[in-house]
Amino acid sequence: MCREETWTSVCRPTANILPSPIEKDGKLGAAIDRIHRIVVCTLCRDIPTGTRSGEALCADLRSRLSAHIEPALAHGFMVEGVACMAGCARPLAVAFQAPGKAAYLFGSIDAEADAGDLVRFASLYASLADGWCNAGQRPPRLAGKTLARIPGPGKPAGGDL
C-alpha cells in the first residue's frame, strides 16, 4: 500500500524516453505528433502477494512498445514510474496522458495479465485525436478497471461513456 509520508521522500519519477522519429522534412509524422505518457505507480502492492510490480510493468511496457511495428507506438510513448498515484484501493494504478487529450487512470491492473491490453489501449489512445473513447472501445481486460477519464482542454461535458 502507498503511504503519504513515503511519497514525499521517494517520489522521483523514472523516465525512459523513447526517441521520436523525425521524417525527412524534419517534422514529426502526423500519427506521432504528440508525446504520449504511460505512468505506472511503483509503490502499489499486489493485494494477494504483497509484491510491488510497478517497476517490472514499466520495463515490460517499454520492451513491448519499442518492439512494436507501428511507429506511433514504438516511438511515440514515454513510460514512467512514479511513487503513488493515490489509487491505493485498486492497485496497480496506470495512467495515460498526452497534451490536448483526455487522460485515463486504470486500477486493479495485473502487471502480467494486463500488459498486452495496456499496449492495445496505447495503440487506440495514440490513434484518437482527442483521446476520447467509450468503454466498449477499450480492450477487454481493461473493462471495469477505468477509475477516471479526465477530459482534455476544450472537451464539452456530456460525452460518451
BATI-849675 format. One record per atom (N, C-alpha, C): residue number from 1; residue in three letters; y, z, x; atom name. Coordinates in Angstrom, 2 decimals, decimal comma. Example, Ala and Ser with C-alpha at 12.3 -4.5 7.8 and 13.67 -1.06 7.14 Angstrom:
<pts>
PT   pos   code        py        pz        px   site
PT     1    ALA     -5,69      7,80     13,19      N
PT     1    ALA     -4,50      7,80     12,30     CA
PT     1    ALA     -3,30      7,80     13,20      C
PT     2    SER     -2,25      7,08     12,85      N
PT     2    SER     -1,06      7,14     13,67     CA
PT     2    SER      0,03      7,87     12,90      C
</pts>
This chain:
<pts>
PT   pos   code        py        pz        px   site
PT     1    MET     -1,18      0,00      0,83      N
PT     1    MET      0,00      0,00      0,00     CA
PT     1    MET      1,25      0,00      0,87      C
PT     2    CYS      2,30     -0,49      0,31      N
PT     2    CYS      3,58     -0,57      1,00     CA
PT     2    CYS      4,32      0,75      0,87      C
PT     3    ARG      4,97      1,16      1,92      N
PT     3    ARG      5,79      2,38      1,89     CA
PT     3    ARG      7,19      1,99      2,33      C
PT     4    GLU      8,19      2,43      1,55      N
PT     4    GLU      9,57      2,04      1,83     CA
PT     4    GLU     10,01      2,48      3,22      C
PT     5    GLU      9,60      3,67      3,67      N
PT     5    GLU     10,02      4,11      5,00     CA
PT     5    GLU      9,44      3,21      6,08      C
PT     6    THR      8,28      2,62      5,83      N
PT     6    THR      7,67      1,69      6,77     CA
PT     6    THR      8,44      0,39      6,79      C
PT     7    TRP      8,94     -0,03      5,65      N
PT     7    TRP      9,63     -1,31      5,54     CA
PT     7    TRP     10,81     -1,38      6,50      C
PT     8    THR     11,61     -0,34      6,54      N
PT     8    THR     12,82     -0,41      7,36     CA
PT     8    THR     12,50     -0,46      8,85      C
PT     9    SER     11,44      0,17      9,26      N
PT     9    SER     11,13      0,18     10,69     CA
PT     9    SER     10,24     -0,98     11,12      C
PT    10    VAL      9,56     -1,64     10,18      N
PT    10    VAL      8,60     -2,66     10,53     CA
PT    10    VAL      9,06     -4,07     10,15      C
PT    11    CYS     10,01     -4,18      9,27      N
PT    11    CYS     10,37     -5,48      8,70     CA
PT    11    CYS     11,01     -6,40      9,73      C
PT    12    ARG     10,17     -7,10     10,43      N
PT    12    ARG     10,60     -8,12     11,37     CA
PT    12    ARG      9,81     -9,37     11,03      C
PT    13    PRO     10,40    -10,24     10,18      N
PT    13    PRO      9,65    -11,42      9,77     CA
PT    13    PRO      9,20    -12,24     10,97      C
PT    14    THR      7,96    -12,72     10,87      N
PT    14    THR      7,46    -13,61     11,89     CA
PT    14    THR      7,52    -15,01     11,33      C
PT    15    ALA      7,91    -15,94     12,14      N
PT    15    ALA      8,03    -17,31     11,65     CA
PT    15    ALA      7,44    -18,27     12,66      C
PT    16    ASN      6,56    -19,09     12,18      N
PT    16    ASN      6,10    -20,23     12,96     CA
PT    16    ASN      6,60    -21,44     12,22      C
PT    17    ILE      7,69    -21,98     12,69      N
PT    17    ILE      8,31    -23,10     12,01     CA
PT    17    ILE      7,61    -24,37     12,44      C
PT    18    LEU      7,12    -25,09     11,45      N
PT    18    LEU      6,50    -26,37     11,73     CA
PT    18    LEU      7,62    -27,40     11,88      C
PT    19    PRO      7,55    -28,26     12,85      N
PT    19    PRO      8,64    -29,22     13,07     CA
PT    19    PRO      8,77    -30,19     11,91      C
PT    20    SER     10,00    -30,55     11,59      N
PT    20    SER     10,25    -31,54     10,56     CA
PT    20    SER     10,30    -32,92     11,20      C
PT    21    PRO      9,60    -33,87     10,62      N
PT    21    PRO      9,61    -35,20     11,21     CA
PT    21    PRO     10,94    -35,90     10,97      C
PT    22    ILE     11,38    -36,67     11,93      N
PT    22    ILE     12,60    -37,44     11,81     CA
PT    22    ILE     12,20    -38,91     11,76      C
PT    23    GLU     12,74    -39,62     10,80      N
PT    23    GLU     12,44    -41,04     10,69     CA
PT    23    GLU     13,25    -41,82     11,72      C
PT    24    LYS     13,01    -43,12     11,80      N
PT    24    LYS     13,66    -43,98     12,79     CA
PT    24    LYS     15,18    -43,88     12,75      C
PT    25    ASP     15,75    -43,72     11,54      N
PT    25    ASP     17,21    -43,68     11,43     CA
PT    25    ASP     17,79    -42,30     11,73      C
PT    26    GLY     16,94    -41,36     12,13      N
PT    26    GLY     17,41    -40,03     12,48     CA
PT    26    GLY     17,57    -39,09     11,31      C
PT    27    LYS     17,18    -39,54     10,10      N
PT    27    LYS     17,31    -38,71      8,91     CA
PT    27    LYS     15,92    -38,26      8,46      C
PT    28    LEU     15,92    -37,14      7,77      N
PT    28    LEU     14,65    -36,67      7,22     CA
PT    28    LEU     14,21    -37,58      6,09      C
PT    29    GLY     12,90    -37,73      5,93      N
PT    29    GLY     12,36    -38,53      4,85     CA
PT    29    GLY     12,68    -37,90      3,50      C
PT    30    ALA     12,74    -38,70      2,45      N
PT    30    ALA     13,12    -38,23      1,12     CA
PT    30    ALA     12,19    -37,14      0,62      C
PT    31    ALA     10,90    -37,25      0,91      N
PT    31    ALA      9,94    -36,27      0,41     CA
PT    31    ALA     10,01    -34,95      1,17      C
PT    32    ILE     10,67    -34,93      2,30      N
PT    32    ILE     10,68    -33,72      3,11     CA
PT    32    ILE     12,09    -33,34      3,54      C
PT    33    ASP     13,04    -33,52      2,62      N
PT    33    ASP     14,43    -33,28      2,97     CA
PT    33    ASP     14,82    -31,81      2,90      C
PT    34    ARG     13,90    -30,95      2,55      N
PT    34    ARG     14,17    -29,52      2,50     CA
PT    34    ARG     13,14    -28,78      3,34      C
PT    35    ILE     13,55    -27,65      3,83      N
PT    35    ILE     12,58    -26,77      4,47     CA
PT    35    ILE     12,07    -25,83      3,37      C
PT    36    HIS     10,80    -25,90      3,14      N
PT    36    HIS     10,15    -25,02      2,17     CA
PT    36    HIS      9,61    -23,81      2,91      C
PT    37    ARG      9,67    -22,66      2,27      N
PT    37    ARG      9,17    -21,43      2,89     CA
PT    37    ARG      8,05    -20,86      2,05      C
PT    38    ILE      7,01    -20,42      2,73      N
PT    38    ILE      5,97    -19,60      2,11     CA
PT    38    ILE      6,07    -18,25      2,81      C
PT    39    VAL      6,30    -17,21      2,04      N
PT    39    VAL      6,48    -15,87      2,59     CA
PT    39    VAL      5,31    -15,00      2,12      C
PT    40    VAL      4,64    -14,36      3,07      N
PT    40    VAL      3,45    -13,57      2,78     CA
PT    40    VAL      3,69    -12,12      3,19      C
PT    41    CYS      3,37    -11,19      2,31      N
PT    41    CYS      3,51     -9,77      2,64     CA
PT    41    CYS      2,45     -9,39      3,67      C
PT    42    THR      2,88     -8,73      4,73      N
PT    42    THR      1,93     -8,32      5,77     CA
PT    42    THR      1,52     -6,86      5,65      C
PT    43    LEU      2,11     -6,13      4,71      N
PT    43    LEU      1,74     -4,73      4,52     CA
PT    43    LEU      0,80     -4,51      3,34      C
PT    44    CYS      0,70     -5,49      2,44      N
PT    44    CYS     -0,20     -5,34      1,29     CA
PT    44    CYS     -1,62     -5,06      1,77      C
PT    45    ARG     -2,27     -4,14      1,09      N
PT    45    ARG     -3,68     -3,82      1,38     CA
PT    45    ARG     -4,55     -4,27      0,22      C
PT    46    ASP     -5,66     -4,91      0,56      N
PT    46    ASP     -6,63     -5,31     -0,43     CA
PT    46    ASP     -7,12     -4,04     -1,14      C
PT    47    ILE     -7,13     -4,05     -2,46      N
PT    47    ILE     -7,48     -2,83     -3,20     CA
PT    47    ILE     -8,92     -2,37     -2,93      C
PT    48    PRO     -9,94     -3,25     -3,02      N
PT    48    PRO    -11,30     -2,74     -2,77     CA
PT    48    PRO    -11,56     -2,31     -1,33      C
PT    49    THR    -11,03     -3,07     -0,36      N
PT    49    THR    -11,39     -2,81      1,04     CA
PT    49    THR    -10,33     -2,04      1,82      C
PT    50    GLY     -9,08     -2,09      1,38      N
PT    50    GLY     -8,00     -1,42      2,10     CA
PT    50    GLY     -7,51     -2,18      3,32      C
PT    51    THR     -8,03     -3,39      3,54      N
PT    51    THR     -7,61     -4,17      4,70     CA
PT    51    THR     -6,31     -4,91      4,41      C
PT    52    ARG     -5,54     -5,09      5,47      N
PT    52    ARG     -4,31     -5,89      5,37     CA
PT    52    ARG     -4,67     -7,32      5,78      C
PT    53    SER     -4,51     -8,25      4,86      N
PT    53    SER     -4,92     -9,63      5,13     CA
PT    53    SER     -3,76    -10,61      5,21      C
PT    54    GLY     -2,53    -10,12      5,16      N
PT    54    GLY     -1,36    -10,99      5,17     CA
PT    54    GLY     -1,23    -11,84      6,42      C
PT    55    GLU     -1,41    -11,24      7,59      N
PT    55    GLU     -1,29    -12,00      8,84     CA
PT    55    GLU     -2,36    -13,08      8,92      C
PT    56    ALA     -3,58    -12,74      8,50      N
PT    56    ALA     -4,66    -13,73      8,52     CA
PT    56    ALA     -4,36    -14,88      7,55      C
PT    57    LEU     -3,78    -14,55      6,39      N
PT    57    LEU     -3,43    -15,59      5,44     CA
PT    57    LEU     -2,32    -16,48      6,01      C
PT    58    CYS     -1,34    -15,90      6,67      N
PT    58    CYS     -0,29    -16,71      7,32     CA
PT    58    CYS     -0,91    -17,71      8,28      C
PT    59    ALA     -1,80    -17,24      9,13      N
PT    59    ALA     -2,44    -18,11     10,12     CA
PT    59    ALA     -3,25    -19,20      9,43      C
PT    60    ASP     -3,98    -18,84      8,39      N
PT    60    ASP     -4,79    -19,82      7,66     CA
PT    60    ASP     -3,90    -20,87      7,01      C
PT    61    LEU     -2,82    -20,44      6,36      N
PT    61    LEU     -1,92    -21,40      5,71     CA
PT    61    LEU     -1,27    -22,32      6,73      C
PT    62    ARG     -0,84    -21,78      7,86      N
PT    62    ARG     -0,24    -22,62      8,91     CA
PT    62    ARG     -1,23    -23,68      9,36      C
PT    63    SER     -2,47    -23,27      9,57      N
PT    63    SER     -3,51    -24,19     10,01     CA
PT    63    SER     -3,77    -25,27      8,96      C
PT    64    ARG     -3,94    -24,87      7,72      N
PT    64    ARG     -4,22    -25,82      6,65     CA
PT    64    ARG     -3,06    -26,79      6,44      C
PT    65    LEU     -1,83    -26,27      6,49      N
PT    65    LEU     -0,67    -27,13      6,28     CA
PT    65    LEU     -0,48    -28,11      7,44      C
PT    66    SER     -0,62    -27,63      8,66      N
PT    66    SER     -0,41    -28,51      9,81     CA
PT    66    SER     -1,47    -29,60      9,91      C
PT    67    ALA     -2,64    -29,36      9,35      N
PT    67    ALA     -3,72    -30,35      9,37     CA
PT    67    ALA     -3,66    -31,31      8,19      C
PT    68    HIS     -2,74    -31,09      7,27      N
PT    68    HIS     -2,67    -31,89      6,04     CA
PT    68    HIS     -2,17    -33,30      6,35      C
PT    69    ILE     -2,70    -34,28      5,63      N
PT    69    ILE     -2,32    -35,66      5,86     CA
PT    69    ILE     -0,97    -36,02      5,24      C
PT    70    GLU     -0,50    -35,25      4,27      N
PT    70    GLU      0,80    -35,52      3,66     CA
PT    70    GLU      1,91    -34,95      4,54      C
PT    71    PRO      2,85    -35,78      5,02      N
PT    71    PRO      3,92    -35,27      5,88     CA
PT    71    PRO      4,73    -34,14      5,25      C
PT    72    ALA      4,93    -34,19      3,94      N
PT    72    ALA      5,71    -33,14      3,27     CA
PT    72    ALA      5,04    -31,78      3,42      C
PT    73    LEU      3,73    -31,77      3,54      N
PT    73    LEU      3,02    -30,51      3,74     CA
PT    73    LEU      2,85    -30,21      5,22      C
PT    74    ALA      2,51    -31,20      5,99      N
PT    74    ALA      2,25    -30,97      7,40     CA
PT    74    ALA      3,49    -30,52      8,16      C
PT    75    HIS      4,67    -30,98      7,73      N
PT    75    HIS      5,88    -30,70      8,48     CA
PT    75    HIS      6,99    -30,05      7,66      C
PT    76    GLY      6,84    -29,98      6,37      N
PT    76    GLY      7,94    -29,51      5,53     CA
PT    76    GLY      7,90    -28,05      5,15      C
PT    77    PHE      6,93    -27,30      5,67      N
PT    77    PHE      6,80    -25,89      5,30     CA
PT    77    PHE      6,88    -24,97      6,49      C
PT    78    MET      7,50    -23,83      6,28      N
PT    78    MET      7,54    -22,74      7,25     CA
PT    78    MET      6,78    -21,58      6,59      C
PT    79    VAL      5,85    -20,99      7,31      N
PT    79    VAL      5,09    -19,85      6,79     CA
PT    79    VAL      5,54    -18,62      7,56      C
PT    80    GLU      5,94    -17,59      6,81      N
PT    80    GLU      6,45    -16,36      7,42     CA
PT    80    GLU      5,70    -15,16      6,88      C
PT    81    GLY      5,53    -14,17      7,72      N
PT    81    GLY      5,05    -12,87      7,27     CA
PT    81    GLY      6,23    -11,93      7,20      C
PT    82    VAL      6,26    -11,11      6,19      N
PT    82    VAL      7,34    -10,13      6,05     CA
PT    82    VAL      6,73     -8,82      5,55      C
PT    83    ALA      7,24     -7,73      6,07      N
PT    83    ALA      6,73     -6,41      5,66     CA
PT    83    ALA      7,34     -6,04      4,31      C
PT    84    CYS      6,53     -6,03      3,31      N
PT    84    CYS      6,82     -5,58      1,94     CA
PT    84    CYS      7,73     -6,50      1,14      C
PT    85    MET      7,17     -6,99      0,05      N
PT    85    MET      7,93     -7,79     -0,92     CA
PT    85    MET      7,94     -7,09     -2,28      C
PT    86    ALA      7,65     -5,79     -2,29      N
PT    86    ALA      7,69     -4,96     -3,50     CA
PT    86    ALA      6,73     -5,43     -4,57      C
PT    87    GLY      5,62     -6,02     -4,17      N
PT    87    GLY      4,57     -6,42     -5,11     CA
PT    87    GLY      3,37     -5,50     -4,97      C
PT    88    CYS      3,63     -4,25     -4,60      N
PT    88    CYS      2,58     -3,30     -4,24     CA
PT    88    CYS      1,52     -3,09     -5,33      C
PT    89    ALA      1,91     -3,21     -6,59      N
PT    89    ALA      0,95     -3,02     -7,67     CA
PT    89    ALA     -0,01     -4,20     -7,79      C
PT    90    ARG      0,33     -5,35     -7,20      N
PT    90    ARG     -0,52     -6,55     -7,27     CA
PT    90    ARG     -0,64     -7,21     -5,90      C
PT    91    PRO     -1,19     -6,48     -4,91      N
PT    91    PRO     -1,31     -7,07     -3,57     CA
PT    91    PRO     -2,36     -8,19     -3,59      C
PT    92    LEU     -2,20     -9,07     -2,84      N
PT    92    LEU     -1,36     -9,54     -1,78     CA
PT    92    LEU     -0,26    -10,42     -2,39      C
PT    93    ALA      1,01    -10,19     -2,04      N
PT    93    ALA      2,13    -10,94     -2,59     CA
PT    93    ALA      2,46    -12,14     -1,69      C
PT    94    VAL      2,71    -13,29     -2,35      N
PT    94    VAL      3,06    -14,53     -1,65     CA
PT    94    VAL      4,19    -15,19     -2,44      C
PT    95    ALA      5,24    -15,63     -1,72      N
PT    95    ALA      6,38    -16,28     -2,38     CA
PT    95    ALA      6,56    -17,69     -1,84      C
PT    96    PHE      7,12    -18,56     -2,69      N
PT    96    PHE      7,51    -19,92     -2,32     CA
PT    96    PHE      8,99    -20,06     -2,59      C
PT    97    GLN      9,73    -20,60     -1,60      N
PT    97    GLN     11,17    -20,77     -1,73     CA
PT    97    GLN     11,60    -22,07     -1,07      C
PT    98    ALA     12,69    -22,64     -1,59      N
PT    98    ALA     13,35    -23,79     -0,96     CA
PT    98    ALA     14,76    -23,87     -1,52      C
PT    99    PRO     15,71    -24,34     -0,73      N
PT    99    PRO     17,08    -24,46     -1,21     CA
PT    99    PRO     17,16    -25,34     -2,46      C
PT   100    GLY     17,87    -24,85     -3,47      N
PT   100    GLY     18,07    -25,62     -4,69     CA
PT   100    GLY     16,88    -25,68     -5,63      C
PT   101    LYS     15,83    -24,94     -5,32      N
PT   101    LYS     14,62    -24,96     -6,16     CA
PT   101    LYS     14,34    -23,59     -6,75      C
PT   102    ALA     13,56    -23,58     -7,83      N
PT   102    ALA     13,05    -22,32     -8,37     CA
PT   102    ALA     12,18    -21,68     -7,30      C
PT   103    ALA     12,18    -20,36     -7,26      N
PT   103    ALA     11,32    -19,61     -6,34     CA
PT   103    ALA     10,18    -18,99     -7,14      C
PT   104    TYR      9,05    -18,81     -6,51      N
PT   104    TYR      7,87    -18,22     -7,16     CA
PT   104    TYR      7,38    -17,03     -6,36      C
PT   105    LEU      6,92    -16,01     -7,07      N
PT   105    LEU      6,26    -14,87     -6,46     CA
PT   105    LEU      4,91    -14,72     -7,12      C
PT   106    PHE      3,86    -14,79     -6,31      N
PT   106    PHE      2,50    -14,62     -6,79     CA
PT   106    PHE      1,97    -13,29     -6,29      C
PT   107    GLY      1,10    -12,65     -7,07      N
PT   107    GLY      0,47    -11,41     -6,67     CA
PT   107    GLY     -1,02    -11,46     -6,95      C
PT   108    SER     -1,73    -10,44     -6,51      N
PT   108    SER     -3,19    -10,37     -6,64     CA
PT   108    SER     -3,86    -11,55     -5,95      C
PT   109    ILE     -3,30    -11,95     -4,81      N
PT   109    ILE     -3,83    -13,09     -4,06     CA
PT   109    ILE     -4,99    -12,62     -3,17      C
PT   110    ASP     -6,08    -13,35     -3,26      N
PT   110    ASP     -7,24    -13,13     -2,39     CA
PT   110    ASP     -7,06    -14,08     -1,20      C
PT   111    ALA     -6,83    -13,52     -0,03      N
PT   111    ALA     -6,49    -14,32      1,15     CA
PT   111    ALA     -7,50    -15,43      1,43      C
PT   112    GLU     -8,77    -15,18      1,22      N
PT   112    GLU     -9,79    -16,19      1,50     CA
PT   112    GLU     -9,97    -17,15      0,33      C
PT   113    ALA    -10,14    -16,61     -0,86      N
PT   113    ALA    -10,47    -17,45     -2,02     CA
PT   113    ALA     -9,29    -18,26     -2,54      C
PT   114    ASP     -8,06    -17,78     -2,37      N
PT   114    ASP     -6,89    -18,45     -2,95     CA
PT   114    ASP     -6,14    -19,36     -1,98      C
PT   115    ALA     -6,51    -19,38     -0,71      N
PT   115    ALA     -5,76    -20,17      0,28     CA
PT   115    ALA     -5,70    -21,65     -0,09      C
PT   116    GLY     -6,80    -22,21     -0,54      N
PT   116    GLY     -6,81    -23,62     -0,93     CA
PT   116    GLY     -5,86    -23,93     -2,06      C
PT   117    ASP     -5,83    -23,05     -3,08      N
PT   117    ASP     -4,92    -23,27     -4,20     CA
PT   117    ASP     -3,47    -23,00     -3,81      C
PT   118    LEU     -3,23    -22,14     -2,84      N
PT   118    LEU     -1,86    -21,96     -2,35     CA
PT   118    LEU     -1,37    -23,24     -1,67      C
PT   119    VAL     -2,24    -23,92     -0,93      N
PT   119    VAL     -1,88    -25,20     -0,31     CA
PT   119    VAL     -1,68    -26,26     -1,39      C
PT   120    ARG     -2,53    -26,26     -2,43      N
PT   120    ARG     -2,35    -27,21     -3,54     CA
PT   120    ARG     -1,02    -26,94     -4,25      C
PT   121    PHE     -0,66    -25,66     -4,42      N
PT   121    PHE      0,63    -25,36     -5,03     CA
PT   121    PHE      1,77    -25,82     -4,11      C
PT   122    ALA      1,60    -25,67     -2,80      N
PT   122    ALA      2,62    -26,15     -1,85     CA
PT   122    ALA      2,86    -27,65     -2,05      C
PT   123    SER      1,79    -28,40     -2,25      N
PT   123    SER      1,91    -29,84     -2,48     CA
PT   123    SER      2,70    -30,11     -3,76      C
PT   124    LEU      2,35    -29,40     -4,82      N
PT   124    LEU      3,06    -29,55     -6,09     CA
PT   124    LEU      4,53    -29,17     -5,92      C
PT   125    TYR      4,77    -28,02     -5,31      N
PT   125    TYR      6,12    -27,49     -5,13     CA
PT   125    TYR      6,99    -28,47     -4,32      C
PT   126    ALA      6,43    -29,04     -3,27      N
PT   126    ALA      7,18    -30,00     -2,44     CA
PT   126    ALA      7,54    -31,24     -3,24      C
PT   127    SER      6,72    -31,60     -4,22      N
PT   127    SER      6,96    -32,83     -4,99     CA
PT   127    SER      7,96    -32,66     -6,12      C
PT   128    LEU      8,31    -31,44     -6,47      N
PT   128    LEU      9,21    -31,17     -7,59     CA
PT   128    LEU     10,65    -31,03     -7,11      C
PT   129    ALA     11,53    -31,85     -7,64      N
PT   129    ALA     12,93    -31,84     -7,20     CA
PT   129    ALA     13,58    -30,48     -7,38      C
PT   130    ASP     13,29    -29,81     -8,50      N
PT   130    ASP     13,91    -28,50     -8,76     CA
PT   130    ASP     12,92    -27,35     -8,62      C
PT   131    GLY     11,67    -27,65     -8,25      N
PT   131    GLY     10,65    -26,62     -8,09     CA
PT   131    GLY     10,08    -26,09     -9,39      C
PT   132    TRP     10,55    -26,59    -10,51      N
PT   132    TRP     10,17    -26,04    -11,82     CA
PT   132    TRP      8,88    -26,65    -12,30      C
PT   133    CYS      7,90    -25,81    -12,61      N
PT   133    CYS      6,65    -26,28    -13,22     CA
PT   133    CYS      6,16    -25,22    -14,19      C
PT   134    ASN      5,35    -25,66    -15,14      N
PT   134    ASN      4,81    -24,70    -16,10     CA
PT   134    ASN      3,45    -24,19    -15,61      C
PT   135    ALA      2,97    -23,16    -16,26      N
PT   135    ALA      1,73    -22,51    -15,84     CA
PT   135    ALA      0,55    -23,48    -15,78      C
PT   136    GLY      0,48    -24,43    -16,69      N
PT   136    GLY     -0,62    -25,39    -16,73     CA
PT   136    GLY     -0,64    -26,35    -15,55      C
PT   137    GLN      0,48    -26,51    -14,87      N
PT   137    GLN      0,54    -27,40    -13,72     CA
PT   137    GLN      0,08    -26,72    -12,43      C
PT   138    ARG      0,09    -25,41    -12,41      N
PT   138    ARG     -0,28    -24,67    -11,20     CA
PT   138    ARG     -1,79    -24,68    -11,01      C
PT   139    PRO     -2,26    -24,61     -9,78      N
PT   139    PRO     -3,70    -24,62     -9,52     CA
PT   139    PRO     -4,43    -23,47    -10,24      C
PT   140    PRO     -5,68    -23,71    -10,62      N
PT   140    PRO     -6,43    -22,75    -11,45     CA
PT   140    PRO     -6,52    -21,33    -10,90      C
PT   141    ARG     -6,72    -21,14     -9,62      N
PT   141    ARG     -6,86    -19,78     -9,08     CA
PT   141    ARG     -5,56    -19,01     -9,10      C
PT   142    LEU     -4,44    -19,70     -9,32      N
PT   142    LEU     -3,15    -19,01     -9,41     CA
PT   142    LEU     -2,79    -18,65    -10,85      C
PT   143    ALA     -3,61    -19,09    -11,80      N
PT   143    ALA     -3,38    -18,75    -13,20     CA
PT   143    ALA     -3,39    -17,23    -13,37      C
PT   144    GLY     -2,40    -16,71    -14,01      N
PT   144    GLY     -2,31    -15,27    -14,25     CA
PT   144    GLY     -1,83    -14,48    -13,04      C
PT   145    LYS     -1,49    -15,17    -11,95      N
PT   145    LYS     -1,05    -14,47    -10,74     CA
PT   145    LYS      0,44    -14,66    -10,47      C
PT   146    THR      1,13    -15,36    -11,37      N
PT   146    THR      2,57    -15,56    -11,21     CA
PT   146    THR      3,29    -14,29    -11,65      C
PT   147    LEU      3,92    -13,62    -10,69      N
PT   147    LEU      4,68    -12,41    -11,01     CA
PT   147    LEU      6,11    -12,75    -11,41      C
PT   148    ALA      6,66    -13,79    -10,81      N
PT   148    ALA      8,03    -14,19    -11,13     CA
PT   148    ALA      8,26    -15,65    -10,78      C
PT   149    ARG      9,08    -16,28    -11,60      N
PT   149    ARG      9,62    -17,61    -11,31     CA
PT   149    ARG     11,12    -17,45    -11,48      C
PT   150    ILE     11,85    -17,63    -10,39      N
PT   150    ILE     13,28    -17,40    -10,38     CA
PT   150    ILE     13,97    -18,76    -10,35      C
PT   151    PRO     14,74    -19,09    -11,37      N
PT   151    PRO     15,38    -20,40    -11,41     CA
PT   151    PRO     16,29    -20,63    -10,21      C
PT   152    GLY     16,32    -21,88     -9,77      N
PT   152    GLY     17,25    -22,26     -8,71     CA
PT   152    GLY     18,65    -22,40     -9,29      C
PT   153    PRO     19,64    -22,59     -8,46      N
PT   153    PRO     21,01    -22,74     -8,93     CA
PT   153    PRO     21,15    -23,88     -9,92      C
PT   154    GLY     21,85    -23,64    -11,01      N
PT   154    GLY     22,12    -24,68    -11,99     CA
PT   154    GLY     21,02    -24,94    -12,99      C
PT   155    LYS     19,90    -24,19    -12,93      N
PT   155    LYS     18,81    -24,40    -13,89     CA
PT   155    LYS     19,15    -23,64    -15,17      C
PT   156    PRO     19,29    -24,34    -16,31      N
PT   156    PRO     19,62    -23,66    -17,55     CA
PT   156    PRO     18,48    -22,77    -18,04      C
PT   157    ALA     18,83    -21,71    -18,73      N
PT   157    ALA     17,82    -20,82    -19,31     CA
PT   157    ALA     17,04    -21,54    -20,40      C
PT   158    GLY     15,84    -21,06    -20,68      N
PT   158    GLY     15,04    -21,62    -21,75     CA
PT   158    GLY     14,14    -22,75    -21,34      C
PT   159    GLY     13,80    -22,85    -20,06      N
PT   159    GLY     12,89    -23,90    -19,58     CA
PT   159    GLY     11,45    -23,63    -20,01      C
PT   160    ASP     10,55    -24,55    -19,66      N
PT   160    ASP      9,13    -24,40    -19,98     CA
PT   160    ASP      8,53    -23,22    -19,24      C
PT   161    LEU      7,49    -22,64    -19,82      N
PT   161    LEU      6,76    -21,57    -19,17     CA
PT   161    LEU      5,85    -22,18    -18,16      C
</pts>
